[in-house]
Amino acid sequence: MTAPVHTPGSFTFEVPDGWLDYDLANQDLSRQQQELRAAATTPEQREAVDDAMRQARRLLRAARRQGAASAAGMIARDDDGGLLMAFVAVFGVTVPDGTPLSVADIAQQVSRPALADGHGDRTVTSTTLAGIGPVARITGTEIVELTDTTSVVMVAMHTIVPVPGQPGSYLVVTGMSPNLPLADALYDVFDAITGTLQFASTTRP
């Protein structure tokens, strides 16, 4: 069901300072990895940096496999020396003419819910994007397949945005992070990023 939507160059979104606009074709994270390792003060912190970078690279590969049209992310050290990691990608989804498909069905094309270890709750709500209007949103935790044998539970927000002039076509703006205890703060960040989404034919008030 996931398929290219004819929107390359026709939508934009903004990310906070310190985030990277990822090159889905060939992103090189080696410089960022070196900088974070240089700032680490213990072998455990350096190992955590290496693990986060492996996850970031796998996330990018997974997003590319699933047809992401755009992606951005950040990996940074917090005040306590821990690592913060967040990722936002935009996917195109098309629904064949006459095929009934719910919001949850659409989100399922690019994710799957976590159903173990106390995770798995998903909440369907709606929000309004400036210049676009009301859109559906799903929040919860997801199992993200990083490789054929590796997966991780992440906090996730999917916002389902109809593509203007393309009935049955949607953009799914997906925000994810492995920092589960920071879910509420991450939802605020993902909401703010999604709120900057614009199509070329729309203007923000």
Backbone as CSV, one residue per row, in Angstrom:
resi,resn,N_x,N_y,N_z,CA_x,CA_y,CA_z,C_x,C_y,C_z
1,MET,0.816,-1.201,0.000,0.000,0.000,0.000,0.858,1.263,0.000
2,THR,2.029,1.180,0.647,2.910,2.337,0.607,3.453,2.514,-0.806
3,ALA,3.352,3.737,-1.318,3.769,3.983,-2.695,4.188,5.429,-2.837
4,PRO,4.982,5.743,-3.875,5.389,7.131,-4.067,4.178,8.044,-4.267
5,VAL,4.213,9.164,-3.602,3.209,10.204,-3.824,3.905,11.321,-4.587
6,HIS,3.220,11.873,-5.571,3.883,12.827,-6.457,4.006,14.186,-5.791
7,THR,4.873,14.254,-4.763,5.047,15.491,-4.030,6.500,15.942,-3.873
8,PRO,7.487,15.316,-4.542,8.870,15.749,-4.333,9.013,17.245,-4.569
9,GLY,9.583,17.934,-3.574,9.784,19.364,-3.702,8.539,20.183,-3.466
10,SER,7.381,19.527,-3.257,6.141,20.278,-3.114,5.692,20.398,-1.663
11,PHE,6.485,19.892,-0.721,6.187,20.129,0.681,7.488,20.410,1.422
12,THR,7.360,21.136,2.519,8.511,21.438,3.366,8.086,21.302,4.823
13,PHE,9.067,21.057,5.691,8.831,21.158,7.122,10.122,21.636,7.767
14,GLU,10.009,22.237,8.934,11.151,22.814,9.620,11.478,22.001,10.869
15,VAL,12.766,21.948,11.203,13.204,21.225,12.399,13.971,22.193,13.300
16,PRO,14.079,21.876,14.591,14.779,22.775,15.517,16.264,22.891,15.197
17,ASP,16.878,23.926,15.740,18.324,24.080,15.630,19.007,22.854,16.223
18,GLY,20.074,22.417,15.580,20.804,21.246,16.047,20.373,19.950,15.392
19,TRP,19.238,19.969,14.695,18.800,18.794,13.950,19.482,18.772,12.591
20,LEU,19.625,17.575,12.034,20.202,17.404,10.705,19.107,17.023,9.713
21,ASP,19.121,17.662,8.549,18.294,17.205,7.436,19.040,16.048,6.787
22,TYR,18.505,14.845,6.923,19.227,13.669,6.472,19.152,13.502,4.960
23,ASP,20.270,13.066,4.418,20.328,12.639,3.023,19.983,11.152,3.009
24,LEU,18.758,10.839,2.608,18.314,9.447,2.670,19.117,8.544,1.747
25,ALA,19.712,9.120,0.715,20.466,8.300,-0.226,21.826,7.897,0.327
26,ASN,22.458,8.806,1.090,23.831,8.511,1.516,24.230,9.406,2.682
27,GLN,23.547,9.275,3.812,23.870,10.112,4.960,25.121,9.601,5.663
28,ASP,26.064,10.507,5.930,27.292,10.157,6.637,27.224,10.747,8.047
29,LEU,27.157,9.895,9.061,27.069,10.342,10.445,28.407,10.253,11.173
30,SER,29.479,10.000,10.432,30.765,9.752,11.090,31.272,10.981,11.845
31,ARG,31.076,12.177,11.289,31.551,13.390,11.972,30.804,13.590,13.285
32,GLN,29.478,13.428,13.256,28.690,13.580,14.471,29.086,12.528,15.502
33,GLN,29.358,11.316,15.032,29.779,10.258,15.945,31.109,10.613,16.601
34,GLN,32.055,11.134,15.831,33.356,11.509,16.377,33.221,12.611,17.419
35,GLU,32.359,13.589,17.150,32.171,14.708,18.086,31.569,14.223,19.400
36,LEU,30.566,13.355,19.318,29.947,12.847,20.536,30.899,11.951,21.312
37,ARG,31.697,11.156,20.604,32.666,10.292,21.285,33.734,11.126,21.974
38,ALA,34.141,12.226,21.336,35.164,13.089,21.927,34.671,13.739,23.212
39,ALA,33.361,14.001,23.283,32.788,14.627,24.473,32.493,13.617,25.571
40,ALA,32.526,12.325,25.258,32.253,11.291,26.253,33.414,11.186,27.236
41,THR,33.108,10.897,28.484,34.141,10.838,29.516,34.379,9.429,30.057
42,THR,33.555,8.474,29.647,33.727,7.096,30.128,33.574,6.131,28.960
43,PRO,34.133,4.929,29.093,33.933,3.922,28.042,32.460,3.610,27.815
44,GLU,31.656,3.637,28.891,30.227,3.360,28.766,29.531,4.419,27.913
45,GLN,29.915,5.684,28.094,29.327,6.747,27.291,29.715,6.616,25.828
46,ARG,30.971,6.251,25.568,31.388,6.055,24.180,30.652,4.889,23.540
47,GLU,30.440,3.820,24.323,29.683,2.684,23.808,28.246,3.088,23.502
48,ALA,27.670,3.948,24.359,26.306,4.418,24.131,26.225,5.254,22.855
49,VAL,27.245,6.061,22.604,27.289,6.851,21.368,27.311,5.928,20.158
50,ASP,28.157,4.914,20.197,28.261,3.983,19.070,26.934,3.265,18.837
51,ASP,26.270,2.875,19.929,24.989,2.192,19.792,23.938,3.119,19.201
52,ALA,23.912,4.382,19.657,22.943,5.343,19.118,23.177,5.581,17.637
53,MET,24.421,5.641,17.237,24.719,5.863,15.831,24.320,4.660,14.982
54,ARG,24.517,3.464,15.528,24.055,2.282,14.802,22.534,2.338,14.614
55,GLN,21.827,2.734,15.675,20.378,2.840,15.567,19.981,3.894,14.536
56,ALA,20.683,5.033,14.540,20.358,6.098,13.589,20.562,5.625,12.156
57,ARG,21.666,4.947,11.906,21.921,4.456,10.552,20.870,3.432,10.132
58,ARG,20.486,2.560,11.064,19.476,1.557,10.745,18.106,2.208,10.528
59,LEU,17.801,3.235,11.322,16.543,3.957,11.118,16.490,4.577,9.732
60,LEU,17.592,5.166,9.311,17.635,5.768,7.984,17.458,4.716,6.897
61,ARG,18.118,3.565,7.072,17.959,2.510,6.076,16.514,2.005,6.051
62,ALA,15.908,1.840,7.250,14.524,1.378,7.313,13.588,2.389,6.663
63,ALA,13.818,3.676,6.931,12.979,4.722,6.327,13.119,4.705,4.813
64,ARG,14.336,4.513,4.350,14.564,4.467,2.901,13.843,3.273,2.283
65,ARG,13.904,2.106,2.945,13.225,0.920,2.425,11.716,1.130,2.343
66,GLN,11.172,1.886,3.296,9.734,2.104,3.341,9.293,3.300,2.495
67,GLY,10.227,3.877,1.748,9.866,4.916,0.801,9.758,6.308,1.366
68,ALA,10.492,6.609,2.433,10.448,7.954,3.001,10.847,8.987,1.953
69,ALA,10.116,10.095,1.940,10.423,11.174,1.008,11.382,12.181,1.612
70,SER,11.420,12.269,2.939,12.282,13.230,3.619,12.477,12.773,5.054
71,ALA,13.606,13.158,5.667,13.861,12.762,7.054,14.833,13.738,7.700
72,ALA,14.716,13.843,9.012,15.625,14.673,9.798,15.742,14.058,11.181
73,GLY,16.795,14.427,11.914,16.951,13.849,13.232,18.008,14.547,14.049
74,MET,18.103,14.115,15.304,19.116,14.670,16.201,19.592,13.586,17.156
75,ILE,20.871,13.676,17.509,21.452,12.866,18.572,22.313,13.821,19.387
76,ALA,22.000,13.957,20.661,22.713,14.919,21.499,22.827,14.383,22.908
77,ARG,23.746,14.963,23.674,23.931,14.560,25.059,23.146,15.504,25.964
78,ASP,22.423,14.929,26.938,21.664,15.778,27.851,22.540,16.219,29.019
79,ASP,21.953,16.984,29.945,22.726,17.544,31.052,23.283,16.475,31.979
80,ASP,22.665,15.300,31.981,23.121,14.217,32.855,24.090,13.264,32.161
81,GLY,24.471,13.594,30.934,25.408,12.750,30.217,24.768,11.669,29.385
82,GLY,23.434,11.545,29.459,22.743,10.570,28.630,22.559,11.061,27.211
83,LEU,22.095,10.182,26.347,21.898,10.540,24.949,20.427,10.721,24.639
84,LEU,20.132,11.775,23.914,18.796,12.024,23.397,18.812,11.754,21.903
85,MET,17.810,11.038,21.420,17.743,10.690,20.005,16.311,10.855,19.526
86,ALA,16.142,11.541,18.415,14.811,11.726,17.838,14.931,11.742,16.324
87,PHE,13.855,11.359,15.663,13.870,11.147,14.223,12.490,11.503,13.680
88,VAL,12.460,12.246,12.589,11.200,12.582,11.917,11.340,12.239,10.442
89,ALA,10.355,11.541,9.893,10.359,11.202,8.474,8.977,11.432,7.895
90,VAL,8.938,11.681,6.597,7.677,11.876,5.891,7.559,10.787,4.834
91,PHE,6.460,10.032,4.904,6.207,8.935,3.979,4.995,9.271,3.109
92,GLY,5.011,8.780,1.889,3.854,8.899,1.021,3.062,7.610,1.016
93,VAL,1.743,7.721,1.183,0.863,6.556,1.176,-0.292,6.829,0.227
94,THR,-0.598,5.865,-0.632,-1.737,5.989,-1.538,-2.745,4.894,-1.245
95,VAL,-4.009,5.234,-1.372,-5.105,4.297,-1.167,-5.790,4.066,-2.507
96,PRO,-5.863,2.834,-3.003,-6.524,2.573,-4.290,-7.965,3.076,-4.285
97,ASP,-8.421,3.526,-5.441,-9.779,4.042,-5.565,-10.788,3.022,-5.057
98,GLY,-11.703,3.497,-4.218,-12.771,2.640,-3.733,-12.391,1.717,-2.601
99,THR,-11.142,1.805,-2.120,-10.713,0.944,-1.027,-10.920,1.650,0.301
100,PRO,-11.796,1.114,1.165,-11.979,1.740,2.472,-10.764,1.464,3.357
101,LEU,-10.216,2.496,3.951,-9.024,2.338,4.770,-9.088,3.346,5.904
102,SER,-8.940,2.858,7.132,-9.011,3.741,8.287,-7.672,4.436,8.499
103,VAL,-7.688,5.440,9.380,-6.451,6.133,9.740,-5.434,5.151,10.308
104,ALA,-5.896,4.238,11.174,-4.990,3.247,11.748,-4.401,2.340,10.671
105,ASP,-5.195,1.995,9.666,-4.691,1.162,8.574,-3.570,1.879,7.823
106,ILE,-3.753,3.173,7.605,-2.736,3.939,6.889,-1.439,3.972,7.690
107,ALA,-1.532,4.266,8.978,-0.327,4.305,9.808,0.365,2.958,9.864
108,GLN,-0.413,1.893,9.776,0.144,0.544,9.837,1.077,0.263,8.665
109,GLN,0.943,1.012,7.581,1.812,0.794,6.424,3.267,1.122,6.747
110,VAL,3.504,2.019,7.711,4.877,2.433,8.004,5.295,2.119,9.438
111,SER,4.486,1.358,10.181,4.855,1.051,11.558,4.048,-0.146,12.044
112,ARG,4.412,-0.663,13.196,3.571,-1.662,13.833,3.634,-1.474,15.342
113,PRO,2.506,-1.648,16.045,2.469,-1.347,17.476,3.293,-2.317,18.301
114,ALA,3.820,-1.787,19.392,4.499,-2.637,20.368,3.444,-3.258,21.268
115,LEU,3.507,-4.557,21.457,2.445,-5.256,22.180,2.954,-6.002,23.403
116,ALA,4.166,-5.718,23.823,4.739,-6.458,24.947,5.400,-5.495,25.926
117,ASP,5.722,-6.035,27.121,6.465,-5.290,28.133,5.784,-3.983,28.522
118,GLY,4.456,-4.005,28.566,3.732,-2.824,29.011,3.545,-1.762,27.963
119,HIS,4.012,-2.003,26.737,3.861,-1.034,25.661,2.742,-1.479,24.733
120,GLY,2.323,-0.566,23.889,1.351,-0.948,22.876,0.127,-0.063,22.797
121,ASP,-0.124,0.781,23.801,-1.272,1.667,23.731,-1.113,2.635,22.565
122,ARG,-2.185,2.777,21.787,-2.179,3.739,20.685,-3.435,4.595,20.814
123,THR,-3.270,5.886,20.659,-4.371,6.819,20.801,-4.581,7.549,19.483
124,VAL,-5.806,7.519,18.981,-6.156,8.228,17.757,-6.855,9.524,18.143
125,THR,-6.299,10.640,17.677,-6.876,11.948,17.944,-6.867,12.746,16.644
126,SER,-7.160,14.015,16.749,-7.061,14.898,15.589,-6.402,16.195,16.023
127,THR,-5.849,16.887,15.072,-5.261,18.189,15.327,-5.481,19.043,14.084
128,THR,-5.166,20.309,14.169,-5.336,21.212,13.034,-3.986,21.808,12.671
129,LEU,-3.592,21.667,11.421,-2.341,22.237,10.927,-2.637,23.547,10.209
130,ALA,-1.886,24.569,10.536,-2.083,25.876,9.922,-1.922,25.785,8.417
131,GLY,-2.873,26.331,7.686,-2.813,26.322,6.235,-3.244,25.025,5.605
132,ILE,-3.508,24.007,6.415,-3.906,22.687,5.903,-5.284,22.296,6.421
133,GLY,-5.496,22.420,7.731,-6.782,22.092,8.311,-6.709,20.887,9.229
134,PRO,-7.866,20.294,9.579,-7.895,19.158,10.498,-7.228,17.925,9.885
135,VAL,-6.457,17.227,10.704,-5.798,15.984,10.272,-5.863,14.986,11.422
136,ALA,-5.720,13.728,11.089,-5.747,12.674,12.105,-4.343,12.413,12.634
137,ARG,-4.290,11.936,13.877,-2.994,11.680,14.512,-3.074,10.428,15.369
138,ILE,-2.003,9.644,15.359,-1.890,8.449,16.192,-0.623,8.571,17.027
139,THR,-0.749,8.388,18.329,0.417,8.391,19.206,0.466,7.081,19.986
140,GLY,1.665,6.697,20.380,1.826,5.462,21.135,3.246,4.970,21.038
141,THR,3.436,3.676,21.250,4.755,3.070,21.103,4.730,2.106,19.931
142,GLU,5.855,2.024,19.250,5.975,1.185,18.061,7.192,0.284,18.181
143,ILE,7.088,-0.899,17.593,8.268,-1.727,17.379,8.825,-1.364,16.006
144,VAL,10.036,-0.858,15.990,10.675,-0.447,14.743,11.691,-1.504,14.345
145,GLU,11.501,-2.062,13.163,12.419,-3.078,12.652,13.644,-2.382,12.059
146,LEU,14.783,-2.498,12.754,15.999,-1.860,12.270,16.740,-2.746,11.273
147,THR,16.713,-4.055,11.508,17.259,-5.025,10.561,16.327,-6.239,10.604
148,ASP,16.682,-7.273,9.854,15.870,-8.492,9.863,15.845,-9.142,11.239
149,THR,16.852,-8.864,12.051,16.952,-9.527,13.357,16.972,-8.546,14.527
150,THR,16.889,-7.249,14.250,16.999,-6.249,15.309,15.793,-5.323,15.288
151,SER,15.184,-5.127,16.446,14.072,-4.200,16.567,14.184,-3.450,17.884
152,VAL,13.503,-2.322,17.983,13.550,-1.517,19.197,12.186,-0.878,19.403
153,VAL,11.791,-0.708,20.672,10.539,-0.037,20.991,10.788,1.464,21.044
154,MET,9.953,2.218,20.354,10.102,3.668,20.321,8.770,4.356,20.565
155,VAL,8.835,5.525,21.182,7.670,6.383,21.252,7.459,6.966,19.859
156,ALA,6.201,7.047,19.427,5.945,7.443,18.042,4.716,8.336,17.942
157,MET,4.754,9.225,16.972,3.607,10.054,16.613,3.479,10.039,15.094
158,HIS,2.308,9.652,14.588,2.022,9.670,13.157,0.908,10.682,12.893
159,THR,1.138,11.592,11.987,0.107,12.549,11.595,-0.227,12.305,10.129
160,ILE,-1.509,12.066,9.839,-1.960,11.665,8.510,-2.506,12.899,7.788
161,VAL,-1.811,13.331,6.742,-2.142,14.591,6.071,-2.561,14.314,4.629
162,PRO,-3.799,14.632,4.245,-4.199,14.454,2.845,-3.380,15.350,1.922
163,VAL,-2.998,14.822,0.765,-2.245,15.606,-0.215,-3.232,16.400,-1.076
164,PRO,-3.110,17.710,-1.118,-4.050,18.511,-1.914,-4.049,18.104,-3.383
165,GLY,-5.235,17.955,-3.947,-5.361,17.653,-5.372,-5.074,16.228,-5.738
166,GLN,-4.833,15.353,-4.745,-4.556,13.943,-5.017,-5.446,13.067,-4.135
167,PRO,-6.699,12.871,-4.504,-7.598,12.050,-3.695,-7.003,10.663,-3.432
168,GLY,-7.061,10.233,-2.178,-6.516,8.939,-1.817,-5.033,8.940,-1.530
169,SER,-4.395,10.104,-1.600,-2.963,10.201,-1.322,-2.744,10.986,-0.027
170,TYR,-1.800,10.509,0.781,-1.545,11.116,2.082,-0.041,11.214,2.320
171,LEU,0.335,12.177,3.138,1.653,12.172,3.751,1.486,11.717,5.191
172,VAL,2.340,10.810,5.613,2.382,10.392,7.009,3.653,10.981,7.614
173,VAL,3.477,11.963,8.498,4.617,12.577,9.177,4.834,11.806,10.471
174,THR,5.959,11.123,10.565,6.229,10.215,11.675,7.396,10.716,12.503
175,GLY,7.169,10.889,13.801,8.240,11.217,14.734,8.481,10.037,15.651
176,MET,9.761,9.698,15.885,10.098,8.539,16.718,11.307,8.839,17.597
177,SER,11.356,8.163,18.745,12.506,8.275,19.633,12.546,7.066,20.563
178,PRO,13.756,6.571,20.888,13.865,5.478,21.862,13.819,5.967,23.308
179,ASN,13.775,7.288,23.524,13.768,7.862,24.868,12.349,7.834,25.448
180,LEU,11.870,6.624,25.774,10.485,6.437,26.203,10.087,7.276,27.416
181,PRO,10.958,7.474,28.429,10.534,8.274,29.580,10.234,9.734,29.239
182,LEU,10.693,10.196,28.086,10.494,11.595,27.696,9.348,11.745,26.700
183,ALA,8.422,10.792,26.708,7.378,10.757,25.685,6.618,12.072,25.567
184,ASP,6.182,12.644,26.684,5.364,13.856,26.611,6.131,15.014,25.973
185,ALA,7.382,15.183,26.380,8.196,16.258,25.799,8.458,16.002,24.321
186,LEU,8.672,14.738,23.962,8.913,14.402,22.562,7.674,14.650,21.715
187,TYR,6.491,14.330,22.256,5.260,14.610,21.517,5.154,16.101,21.213
188,ASP,5.547,16.938,22.173,5.502,18.387,21.936,6.437,18.776,20.796
189,VAL,7.630,18.172,20.780,8.595,18.468,19.711,8.054,17.994,18.363
190,PHE,7.558,16.760,18.317,7.034,16.226,17.055,5.831,17.048,16.574
191,ASP,4.986,17.478,17.513,3.836,18.307,17.157,4.298,19.624,16.553
192,ALA,5.319,20.240,17.155,5.815,21.513,16.648,6.405,21.364,15.248
193,ILE,7.152,20.280,15.030,7.745,20.050,13.707,6.645,19.821,12.671
194,THR,5.686,18.959,13.010,4.599,18.677,12.076,3.804,19.938,11.765
195,GLY,3.696,20.826,12.746,2.955,22.061,12.547,3.570,23.003,11.540
196,THR,4.834,22.759,11.164,5.478,23.605,10.151,5.282,23.075,8.731
197,LEU,4.624,21.901,8.594,4.449,21.311,7.269,3.674,22.261,6.352
198,GLN,4.163,22.434,5.165,3.499,23.259,4.160,3.562,22.574,2.817
199,PHE,2.488,22.676,2.058,2.500,22.274,0.662,2.769,23.513,-0.183
200,ALA,3.325,23.297,-1.368,3.699,24.417,-2.218,2.506,25.290,-2.575
201,SER,1.326,24.680,-2.625,0.140,25.430,-3.031,-0.563,26.096,-1.871
202,THR,0.008,25.947,-0.623,-0.628,26.558,0.525,0.279,27.587,1.134
203,THR,-0.266,28.497,1.860,0.513,29.492,2.572,0.040,29.521,4.019
204,ARG,0.966,29.745,4.918,0.617,29.805,6.333,0.011,31.149,6.644
205,PRO,-1.016,31.207,7.506,-1.647,32.487,7.820,-0.720,33.349,8.649
